[in-house]
């Protein structure tokens, strides 16, 4: 995590805020290649289940983003293969992917 910046720390704040607003188990925040940010918590209802990565990436795409500079996932569990695939397919293999625990402490990166 040598490349961790103050901008990445802002993503942690956004992800933690999204998770805490709805008391979700996980959240994500990303910065696109133009510097815009997006954040969301997971949705886990009987009629709809979407990961925080799915929602956050979808928000970015719907807003016209063409890539990801960095994404932070705030969760107690590891990044799923599906979520990693979504990030890689949209952002490419060189985007920074950071995992943080529920308190915002970095636990892993790509």
QUIGINOR-V597837 format. One record per pair of residues at least 12 apart in sequence whose C-alpha atoms are under 10 Angstrom apart, sorted by sequence separation. I is the first residue (numbers start at 1). J is the second residue. If there is no record, write none. Layout:
[[I J] [I J]]
This chain:
[[15 27] [16 28] [17 29] [27 39] [28 40] [29 41] [40 52] [41 53] [42 54] [43 55] [97 109] [98 110] [14 27] [15 28] [16 29] [27 40] [28 41] [39 52] [40 53] [41 54] [42 55] [84 97] [96 109] [97 110] [14 28] [15 29] [26 40] [27 41] [28 42] [39 53] [40 54] [41 55] [42 56] [57 71] [96 110] [12 27] [14 29] [15 30] [26 41] [27 42] [40 55] [41 56] [56 71] [95 110] [12 28] [13 29] [14 30] [24 40] [25 41] [26 42] [27 43] [39 55] [40 56] [71 87] [94 110] [11 28] [12 29] [24 41] [25 42] [26 43] [38 55] [39 56] [40 57] [70 87] [93 110] [11 29] [12 30] [22 40] [23 41] [24 42] [25 43] [38 56] [39 57] [53 71] [79 97] [10 29] [11 30] [21 40] [22 41] [23 42] [24 43] [25 44] [37 56] [38 57] [40 59] [53 72] [68 87] [79 98] [10 30] [11 31] [18 38] [19 39] [21 41] [22 42] [24 44] [38 58] [39 59] [53 73] [67 87] [68 88] [71 91] [79 99] [8 29] [10 31] [18 39] [19 40] [20 41] [22 43] [38 59] [39 60] [52 73] [67 88] [70 91] [78 99] [8 30] [17 39] [18 40] [19 41] [37 59] [38 60] [52 74] [67 89] [68 90] [69 91] [77 99] [78 100] [8 31] [14 37] [15 38] [16 39] [17 40] [18 41] [19 42] [28 51] [29 52] [30 53] [37 60] [52 75] [67 90] [68 91] [69 92] [76 99] [77 100] [78 101] [7 31] [14 38] [15 39] [16 40] [17 41] [18 42] [27 51] [28 52] [29 53] [36 60] [66 90] [67 91] [68 92] [70 94] [71 95] [72 96] [73 97] [74 98] [75 99] [76 100] [77 101] [14 39] [15 40] [16 41] [26 51] [27 52] [28 53] [32 57] [38 63] [65 90] [66 91] [67 92] [69 94] [70 95] [71 96] [72 97] [73 98] [74 99] [75 100] [76 101] [77 102] [11 37] [13 39] [14 40] [15 41] [25 51] [26 52] [27 53] [28 54] [29 55] [30 56] [31 57] [53 79] [57 83] [65 91] [68 94] [69 95] [70 96] [71 97] [72 98] [73 99] [74 100] [75 101] [76 102] [84 110] [10 37] [11 38] [12 39] [25 52] [26 53] [28 55] [29 56] [30 57] [36 63] [53 80] [68 95] [69 96] [70 97] [71 98] [72 99] [73 100] [74 101] [75 102] [76 103] [7 35] [11 39] [24 52] [27 55] [28 56] [29 57] [32 60] [37 65] [54 82] [58 86] [67 95] [68 96] [69 97] [70 98] [71 99] [72 100] [73 101] [74 102] [75 103] [27 56] [28 57] [30 59] [31 60] [32 61] [36 65] [51 80] [53 82] [54 83] [57 86] [61 90] [68 97] [73 102] [74 103] [75 104] [78 107] [79 108] [30 60] [35 65] [53 83] [57 87] [74 104] [78 108] [34 65] [37 68] [51 82] [52 83] [53 84] [73 104] [74 105] [76 107] [32 64] [33 65] [34 66] [36 68] [39 71] [41 73] [51 83] [54 86] [58 90] [72 104] [74 106] [75 107] [19 52] [32 65] [33 66] [34 67] [35 68] [36 69] [37 70] [38 71] [39 72] [40 73] [41 74] [53 86] [54 87] [57 90] [73 106] [74 107] [18 52] [31 65] [32 66] [33 67] [34 68] [35 69] [37 71] [39 73] [41 75] [53 87] [57 91] [72 106] [32 67] [33 68] [34 69] [35 70] [73 108] [31 67] [32 68] [33 69] [73 109] [15 52] [30 67] [31 68] [32 69] [33 70] [72 109] [30 68] [31 69] [32 70] [71 109] [30 69] [31 70] [32 71] [30 70] [31 71] [15 56] [29 70] [30 71] [31 72] [29 71] [30 72] [28 71] [29 72] [30 73] [28 72] [29 73] [27 72] [28 73] [29 74] [27 73] [28 74] [26 73] [27 74] [28 75] [26 74] [27 75] [25 74] [26 75] [25 75] [26 76] [24 75] [25 76] [26 77] [25 77] [19 74] [15 71] [16 72] [18 74] [19 75] [15 72] [16 73] [14 72] [15 73] [16 74] [33 91] [11 70] [12 71] [13 72] [15 74] [16 75] [32 91] [11 71] [12 72] [14 74] [15 75] [8 69] [11 72] [12 73] [13 74] [8 70] [10 72] [11 73] [12 74] [33 95] [7 70] [8 71] [9 72] [11 74] [32 95] [8 72] [31 96] [4 70] [30 96] [30 97] [28 98] [28 99] [28 100] [27 100] [26 100] [26 101] [27 102] [26 102] [25 102] [20 102] [19 102] [16 100] [15 100] [16 101] [12 98] [16 102] [11 98] [12 99] [15 102] [16 103] [8 96] [12 100] [16 104] [12 101] [15 104] [8 98] [12 102] [13 103] [12 103] [13 104] [4 96] [12 104] [3 96] [11 104] [12 105] [4 98] [12 106] [1 96] [9 104] [1 97] [9 105] [1 98] [9 106] [4 106] [1 106] [4 109] [1 107] [1 108] [2 109] [1 109] [1 110]]
